[in-house]
Amino acid sequence: MELPIKVKPYKHQQIACNFAIPKLKEQGCAALLMDMGLGKSFTSIAIMGELFLEGLIEKVLVVCPTSIINVWEKEISKFADYDYNVESITGSTMSKRKAKLISLSHKQGLKVAIINYEATWRMEKELNIYKPDMIICDESQKIKNPSASQSKTLHRLGAKAEYKMILTGTPVQNSPMDIFSQWKFLDPNIFGLSFYAFRNRYAVMGGYYNHQIIRYKNMDELTSKAHSVAYRITKEEALDLPEQIFQNRYCELEPGARRTYDAVVRQSYAELMEGEITATNVLTKLMRLSQISGGHVKDDDGRIQVISKAKLNELKDIMEDIIIDNKKKLVVFARFIPEIESIQSVAKEMGIEYSYITGDIKIEDRGEMCDKFQNNDEVKLFIAQIQTAGLGITLTAADTAVFYSLDFNYANYTQAISRTHRIGQKCTCTYINLISVGTVDEKIIKALESKEDIAKNIVDNWREYFKKGE
């Protein structure tokens, strides 16, 4: 099948199109379960173009996380080889978003509206008036909870659309029960309309008042039904991606910073011993320790003070090696804004041009920041707040990334890794973790390496994370 796109697809993308297009024509739905970096949006652009050229669709609604709205718009512009108009349904006011949707409806070619998940339930009336022929849910795990407002809205919108697709590399994040809501959007005939009937079919209940899932059953049947409309491909199966190398670099806190760190450990330990032990309380105190291990602390007046340059000096050495000496590009991920500001200051001192993304950067400006790094030879450094830059951006101009700081969220870590280790990367990728010795950094990296979910066991084992100043 010759696809209406400007570049030749990879083999796995062609196979995905060959699977999805007939499924959409026959059953009205398809699921592309493709790992990060394998081109889910690229494949979808080809699929929607084919359906448009065959006269089957005129209006598409793409629902995705806010952070990748701009990515969709740019990829359609880059790859679509057919007549189209695209509009990101964003804006500071509801009236602006409504106006964009109305304007799009009157344009020529395939009309593609892109909106975030939260806005769908706020604009359900307007989206019904727009009346999309096809709805695509990108990162569809966002609607795994059948009782959430955005899930219910998409179930209702999906019931009126002729064609539906979900895109995700992780359809099951916590349990097989995550399948129900996503597939209900696709086709309620596959698993039915009732979550409780679905749960009774595939889970055994027990525990307190029979409210806990104690095990699963009929998994072969669930898998078979789910895959009746799904194409699954992993990185290992799809293409020979470059190897990955992980390195830990250890930094010693200066004596003053060490004393501050140990004092906060002792204070946190005492407060937890005397107060309520909850995951939120423990994680909040661990976050403060992470801030100190990165070199920053709030004083009594709430001002940020720099108390350590241990990590910053290590990063300067890496930047000297990668950027100055080897003339290559580098990505740095950090958790906290003060860290990012310190890294920017160092880059300026070294005369290194950089792009950056934080939560303060407008969605519509993030694509430009990425493009500068990807395509401008003078921009050698990309600084990214890990919570903001984990989804939807491509940073393959670099093959080395530094994690200045991390949290316990394994998904954040793997998403960040996939910004450089994805289609377009031709080199072995190196990931360097900066770790302050004897701090929470060591516990975080240990948890990430073992893929632990800290939130699940932190209440019972909280003492392991506060070793009384050790």
C-alpha positions as CSV (number, residue, x, y, z in Angstrom):
1,M,0.0,0.0,0.0
2,E,1.4,3.4,-1.1
3,L,0.9,5.8,1.9
4,P,0.2,9.5,1.5
5,I,3.3,10.7,3.4
6,K,6.4,12.6,2.3
7,V,9.0,10.1,3.6
8,K,9.3,6.4,3.3
9,P,8.0,4.6,6.5
10,Y,10.0,2.1,8.4
11,K,8.9,-1.5,7.9
12,H,7.1,-1.7,11.2
13,Q,5.2,1.5,10.4
14,Q,4.1,0.1,7.0
15,I,3.0,-3.1,8.7
16,A,1.0,-1.0,11.3
17,C,-0.7,0.9,8.5
18,N,-1.5,-2.3,6.6
19,F,-3.1,-3.7,9.8
20,A,-5.0,-0.6,11.0
21,I,-6.5,0.7,7.7
22,P,-8.5,-2.6,7.0
23,K,-9.5,-2.8,10.7
24,L,-10.8,0.7,10.6
25,K,-12.8,0.0,7.4
26,E,-14.2,-3.3,8.7
27,Q,-14.7,-2.6,12.5
28,G,-14.3,1.1,12.8
29,C,-11.5,0.9,15.3
30,A,-7.8,0.0,15.8
31,A,-5.2,0.2,18.5
32,L,-1.6,0.9,17.8
33,L,0.4,-0.4,20.8
34,M,3.8,0.9,19.8
35,D,6.7,1.6,22.1
36,M,8.0,5.2,22.6
37,G,10.1,6.4,19.7
38,L,8.5,4.0,17.1
39,G,6.5,6.7,15.3
40,K,2.8,6.4,16.5
41,S,1.9,9.9,15.4
42,F,3.7,9.4,12.0
43,T,1.8,6.2,11.4
44,S,-1.5,7.8,12.4
45,I,-0.9,10.7,9.9
46,A,-0.5,8.2,7.1
47,I,-3.6,6.3,8.2
48,M,-5.8,9.4,8.5
49,G,-4.5,10.6,5.1
50,E,-5.4,7.3,3.4
51,L,-9.0,7.4,4.9
52,F,-9.4,11.0,3.8
53,L,-8.2,10.3,0.2
54,E,-10.7,7.4,0.0
55,G,-13.5,9.8,1.0
56,L,-14.2,8.2,4.3
57,I,-13.3,11.0,6.7
58,E,-13.3,14.9,6.6
59,K,-12.8,15.8,10.3
60,V,-10.4,14.3,12.8
61,L,-10.1,15.0,16.5
62,V,-6.7,14.2,18.1
63,V,-6.8,14.0,21.9
64,C,-3.4,14.0,23.6
65,P,-1.4,15.3,26.6
66,T,-0.9,19.0,26.6
67,S,2.9,18.6,26.2
68,I,2.6,17.0,22.8
69,I,-0.1,19.1,21.1
70,N,2.7,21.1,19.4
71,V,4.4,17.9,18.3
72,W,1.3,16.7,16.5
73,E,0.9,20.0,14.6
74,K,4.5,20.0,13.5
75,E,4.6,16.3,12.4
76,I,1.4,16.7,10.3
77,S,3.1,19.7,8.6
78,K,6.3,17.7,8.1
79,F,4.8,14.4,6.9
80,A,1.3,14.8,5.5
81,D,1.2,14.5,1.7
82,Y,-2.4,15.5,1.2
83,D,-4.6,18.6,1.6
84,Y,-5.2,19.4,5.2
85,N,-5.8,22.1,7.8
86,V,-4.8,21.7,11.4
87,E,-5.7,23.7,14.5
88,S,-4.5,23.3,18.1
89,I,-7.6,24.0,20.3
90,T,-5.7,25.9,22.9
91,G,-6.0,29.4,24.3
92,S,-6.3,31.4,27.4
93,T,-10.1,31.6,27.2
94,M,-12.9,29.3,26.2
95,S,-14.1,31.8,23.6
96,K,-10.7,31.6,21.8
97,R,-10.8,27.8,21.8
98,K,-14.4,27.8,20.5
99,A,-13.4,30.2,17.7
100,K,-10.6,28.0,16.6
101,L,-12.8,25.0,16.3
102,I,-15.5,26.9,14.4
103,S,-12.9,28.4,12.0
104,L,-11.4,25.0,11.3
105,S,-14.8,23.5,10.4
106,H,-15.1,25.9,7.5
107,K,-11.7,25.2,6.0
108,Q,-10.8,22.9,3.1
109,G,-9.0,19.5,3.0
110,L,-8.8,17.1,6.0
111,K,-9.6,19.1,9.1
112,V,-7.6,18.0,12.2
113,A,-8.4,19.5,15.6
114,I,-5.8,18.8,18.4
115,I,-6.9,19.1,22.0
116,N,-5.7,18.0,25.4
117,Y,-7.5,15.5,27.5
118,E,-8.8,17.9,30.2
119,A,-10.3,20.2,27.6
120,T,-12.4,17.4,26.1
121,W,-14.9,17.3,28.9
122,R,-15.0,21.1,29.2
123,M,-15.7,21.4,25.5
124,E,-17.9,18.4,24.9
125,K,-20.8,20.4,23.5
126,E,-18.5,22.2,21.0
127,L,-16.8,18.9,20.0
128,N,-20.2,17.4,19.3
129,I,-21.0,20.3,17.0
130,Y,-17.6,19.8,15.3
131,K,-18.7,16.2,14.8
132,P,-15.4,14.4,14.0
133,D,-15.5,11.4,11.7
134,M,-12.4,10.0,13.4
135,I,-11.0,10.4,16.9
136,I,-7.5,9.5,17.9
137,C,-6.5,9.1,21.5
138,D,-2.7,9.5,21.9
139,E,-1.2,8.1,25.1
140,S,-4.6,6.5,25.7
141,Q,-3.7,5.3,29.1
142,K,-4.9,8.7,30.1
143,I,-8.5,7.3,29.9
144,K,-7.8,4.1,31.7
145,N,-10.0,5.2,34.6
146,P,-13.6,4.6,33.4
147,S,-15.1,6.9,36.0
148,A,-13.0,9.9,35.2
149,S,-14.7,12.8,33.4
150,Q,-12.4,12.8,30.4
151,S,-12.9,9.1,30.0
152,K,-16.7,9.4,30.1
153,T,-16.6,12.2,27.6
154,L,-14.5,10.3,25.2
155,H,-16.7,7.3,25.5
156,R,-19.7,9.5,24.5
157,L,-17.8,11.2,21.7
158,G,-16.5,7.9,20.5
159,A,-20.0,6.5,20.3
160,K,-20.8,9.1,17.6
161,A,-17.6,8.9,15.6
162,E,-17.3,6.5,12.7
163,Y,-13.6,5.6,13.2
164,K,-11.5,5.5,16.4
165,M,-7.9,4.8,17.2
166,I,-5.9,4.6,20.4
167,L,-2.1,5.0,20.5
168,T,0.0,3.9,23.5
169,G,3.1,1.9,24.4
170,T,1.7,1.1,27.8
171,P,-2.0,0.1,27.6
172,V,-1.6,-1.6,31.0
173,Q,0.2,0.5,33.6
174,N,-1.1,-0.9,36.8
175,S,-3.3,-3.9,36.1
176,P,-5.2,-5.6,33.2
177,M,-8.3,-3.6,34.4
178,D,-6.7,-0.6,32.6
179,I,-7.8,-2.2,29.3
180,F,-11.6,-1.8,29.9
181,S,-12.0,2.0,29.5
182,Q,-9.6,2.3,26.5
183,W,-11.3,-0.5,24.6
184,K,-14.8,0.8,25.6
185,F,-13.8,4.0,23.7
186,L,-12.8,1.9,20.7
187,D,-15.7,-0.6,20.6
188,P,-18.0,-1.4,23.6
189,N,-18.9,-4.6,21.9
190,I,-15.4,-6.1,22.6
191,F,-15.7,-6.1,26.4
192,G,-19.2,-4.7,27.1
193,L,-20.4,-1.5,28.7
194,S,-20.1,-2.5,32.4
195,F,-16.8,-2.2,34.1
196,Y,-18.0,-4.4,37.0
197,A,-19.0,-7.2,34.6
198,F,-15.6,-6.9,33.0
199,R,-13.9,-7.0,36.4
200,N,-15.9,-10.0,37.4
201,R,-15.0,-11.8,34.2
202,Y,-11.2,-11.2,34.5
203,A,-10.5,-10.6,38.2
204,V,-11.1,-12.5,41.5
205,M,-12.2,-10.2,44.3
206,G,-11.4,-10.7,48.0
207,G,-10.0,-8.8,50.9
208,Y,-11.9,-6.3,53.0
209,Y,-15.6,-6.6,52.0
210,N,-14.6,-8.2,48.7
211,H,-13.3,-4.9,47.4
212,Q,-9.8,-5.9,46.5
213,I,-8.5,-7.7,43.4
214,I,-6.5,-10.7,44.7
215,R,-5.7,-12.3,41.4
216,Y,-6.7,-12.3,37.7
217,K,-8.3,-15.0,35.5
218,N,-9.2,-15.7,31.9
219,M,-6.2,-13.7,30.8
220,D,-5.8,-15.6,27.5
221,E,-9.3,-14.6,26.6
222,L,-8.7,-10.9,27.6
223,T,-5.5,-10.8,25.5
224,S,-7.1,-12.4,22.5
225,K,-10.0,-10.0,22.5
226,A,-7.8,-6.9,23.1
227,H,-5.5,-8.0,20.2
228,S,-8.4,-8.6,17.9
229,V,-8.1,-4.9,17.0
230,A,-4.6,-4.1,18.1
231,Y,-1.1,-4.1,16.5
232,R,1.7,-4.5,19.1
233,I,5.4,-3.7,18.4
234,T,8.3,-3.1,20.7
235,K,11.6,-1.4,20.0
236,E,13.4,-4.8,20.1
237,E,11.0,-6.2,17.5
238,A,10.8,-3.1,15.3
239,L,14.3,-2.1,14.4
240,D,17.9,-2.3,15.5
241,L,18.1,0.7,17.7
242,P,21.6,1.7,19.0
243,E,22.8,0.3,22.3
244,Q,22.4,2.2,25.5
245,I,25.2,2.9,28.1
246,F,24.3,4.0,31.6
247,Q,26.9,5.6,33.9
248,N,26.8,6.9,37.4
249,R,29.0,9.9,38.3
250,Y,29.4,10.5,42.0
251,C,29.8,13.9,43.6
252,E,30.9,14.8,47.2
253,L,28.9,17.5,48.9
254,E,31.0,20.2,50.4
255,P,31.3,20.1,54.3
256,G,28.8,22.9,54.8
257,A,26.3,21.3,52.4
258,R,26.8,17.9,54.1
259,R,26.0,19.4,57.5
260,T,22.9,21.0,56.2
261,Y,21.8,17.7,54.5
262,D,22.4,15.6,57.6
263,A,20.6,18.1,59.8
264,V,17.5,18.0,57.5
265,V,17.6,14.1,57.6
266,R,17.6,14.1,61.4
267,Q,14.8,16.7,61.5
268,S,12.7,14.8,58.9
269,Y,13.2,11.6,60.8
270,A,12.1,13.1,64.1
271,E,9.1,14.8,62.5
272,L,8.0,11.5,60.9
273,M,8.4,9.6,64.2
274,E,6.1,12.1,65.9
275,G,3.6,12.7,63.1
276,E,1.5,10.8,60.6
277,I,3.3,8.5,58.2
278,T,1.8,8.9,54.8
279,A,3.4,8.5,51.3
280,T,2.8,12.3,50.7
281,N,4.6,13.3,53.9
282,V,7.5,11.0,53.2
283,L,7.9,12.0,49.6
284,T,7.7,15.7,50.5
285,K,10.6,15.3,52.9
286,L,12.6,13.3,50.3
287,M,12.0,16.0,47.8
288,R,13.6,18.6,50.1
289,L,16.6,16.2,50.5
290,S,16.8,16.0,46.7
291,Q,16.9,19.8,46.4
292,I,19.8,19.9,48.9
293,S,21.7,17.1,47.1
294,G,21.4,19.2,43.9
295,G,22.9,22.2,45.7
296,H,19.9,24.4,46.7
297,V,18.0,25.1,49.9
298,K,15.4,27.6,51.0
299,D,16.4,30.0,53.8
300,D,14.0,31.1,56.6
301,D,12.7,33.9,54.3
302,G,11.9,31.5,51.5
303,R,14.7,32.6,49.3
304,I,16.7,29.9,47.4
305,Q,20.3,29.7,48.4
306,V,23.1,27.8,46.6
307,I,24.9,25.6,49.2
308,S,26.7,23.2,46.9
309,K,28.4,23.2,43.5
310,A,29.4,19.6,43.5
311,K,27.0,18.5,40.8
312,L,27.4,21.7,38.9
313,N,31.2,21.3,38.8
314,E,30.8,17.7,37.6
315,L,28.4,18.8,34.9
316,K,30.9,21.5,33.8
317,D,33.5,18.8,33.2
318,I,31.1,16.8,31.1
319,M,30.1,19.9,29.1
320,E,33.8,20.6,28.5
321,D,34.4,17.1,27.3
322,I,31.3,16.6,25.1
323,I,30.6,20.1,23.8
324,I,33.9,22.0,23.9
325,D,36.4,19.2,23.1
326,N,34.3,16.8,21.0
327,K,32.0,19.4,19.3
328,K,28.9,17.3,20.1
329,K,25.5,18.1,21.5
330,L,24.3,17.3,25.0
331,V,21.0,17.0,26.8
332,V,20.7,17.7,30.5
333,F,17.6,16.7,32.5
334,A,16.9,18.3,35.9
335,R,14.0,18.2,38.4
336,F,14.0,21.7,40.0
337,I,13.9,25.2,38.5
338,P,16.8,26.5,40.6
339,E,19.0,23.7,39.2
340,I,18.0,24.7,35.6
341,E,18.8,28.3,36.3
342,S,22.3,27.3,37.6
343,I,22.9,25.2,34.5
344,Q,21.9,28.1,32.3
345,S,24.3,30.4,34.1
346,V,27.2,27.9,33.6
347,A,26.3,27.6,29.9
348,K,26.5,31.4,29.5
349,E,29.8,31.5,31.4
350,M,31.2,28.9,29.0
351,G,29.8,30.6,25.9
352,I,27.6,27.6,25.0
353,E,24.3,28.3,23.2
354,Y,21.4,26.4,24.6
355,S,17.6,25.7,24.3
356,Y,15.5,24.7,27.3
357,I,12.1,23.6,28.3
358,T,10.4,24.1,31.7
359,G,6.8,24.1,32.9
360,D,6.9,27.9,32.4
361,I,7.6,27.7,28.7
362,K,4.3,28.0,26.7
363,I,3.2,24.9,24.9
364,E,3.3,26.7,21.5
365,D,6.9,27.7,22.1
366,R,8.3,24.3,23.0
367,G,8.5,23.0,19.5
368,E,10.7,26.0,18.5
369,M,13.0,25.2,21.4
370,C,13.4,21.6,20.3
371,D,13.8,22.6,16.6
372,K,16.7,25.0,17.5
373,F,18.5,22.2,19.3
374,Q,17.8,19.6,16.5
375,N,18.6,21.8,13.5
376,N,20.9,24.7,14.6
377,D,24.5,23.6,14.7
378,E,25.3,26.5,17.1
379,V,22.9,25.3,19.8
380,K,24.9,22.6,21.6
381,L,23.0,22.2,24.8
382,F,19.4,21.3,25.7
383,I,18.2,21.8,29.3
384,A,15.0,20.1,30.2
385,Q,12.8,19.9,33.3
386,I,12.2,16.2,33.4
387,Q,8.5,16.4,34.3
388,T,7.8,18.7,31.4
389,A,10.0,17.3,28.6
390,G,9.3,13.6,29.1
391,L,6.7,13.2,26.4
392,G,6.5,13.9,22.7
393,I,9.8,15.6,21.9
394,T,12.7,14.4,19.8
395,L,16.3,15.2,20.9
396,T,18.2,12.8,18.6
397,A,20.8,15.5,17.7
398,A,22.5,14.3,20.9
399,D,23.5,10.8,21.9
400,T,24.5,11.8,25.4
401,A,22.2,12.9,28.2
402,V,22.9,13.8,31.8
403,F,20.4,13.4,34.6
404,Y,21.3,16.2,37.0
405,S,18.6,15.1,39.3
406,L,15.8,12.6,39.3
407,D,12.6,11.7,41.2
408,F,11.3,8.2,42.1
409,N,9.0,8.1,39.0
410,Y,10.2,5.3,36.7
411,A,8.0,6.5,33.9
412,N,9.5,10.0,33.9
413,Y,13.0,8.4,33.7
414,T,12.2,6.0,30.8
415,Q,10.3,8.7,28.9
416,A,13.3,11.1,29.2
417,I,15.6,8.3,28.0
418,S,13.5,7.9,24.9
419,R,13.9,11.5,23.9
420,T,17.4,10.6,22.4
421,H,17.0,6.8,22.0
422,R,14.4,6.8,19.2
423,I,14.0,6.8,15.5
424,G,16.6,9.0,13.8
425,Q,19.3,8.1,16.4
426,K,22.3,6.5,14.7
427,C,24.8,6.3,17.6
428,T,25.1,4.5,20.8
429,C,23.3,6.5,23.5
430,T,25.0,7.3,26.8
431,Y,23.1,8.3,30.0
432,I,25.0,9.8,32.9
433,N,23.4,10.0,36.4
434,L,24.9,12.6,38.7
435,I,24.7,11.3,42.3
436,S,25.7,13.1,45.5
437,V,27.3,10.5,47.7
438,G,25.5,9.5,50.8
439,T,22.2,11.2,49.8
440,V,18.8,10.3,48.6
441,D,20.2,10.3,45.1
442,E,21.6,6.8,45.7
443,K,18.3,5.5,46.9
444,I,16.5,7.0,43.9
445,I,18.8,5.5,41.4
446,K,18.6,2.1,43.1
447,A,14.8,2.3,43.0
448,L,14.9,3.2,39.3
449,E,17.3,0.4,38.4
450,S,15.0,-2.1,40.1
451,K,11.9,-0.5,38.7
452,E,10.4,-0.1,42.1
453,D,7.2,1.8,42.7
454,I,8.3,3.8,45.8
455,A,4.8,5.1,46.5
456,K,3.6,1.5,47.2
457,N,6.1,0.6,49.9
458,I,7.4,3.9,51.2
459,V,5.0,4.0,54.2
460,D,6.2,0.6,55.6
461,N,9.9,1.1,54.7
462,W,10.2,4.9,55.2
463,R,13.1,4.5,57.7
464,E,15.3,3.1,54.9
465,Y,15.2,6.5,53.3
466,F,16.2,8.5,56.4
467,K,19.3,7.0,57.9
468,K,19.6,9.5,60.7
469,G,22.2,11.7,59.0
470,E,24.1,8.9,57.3
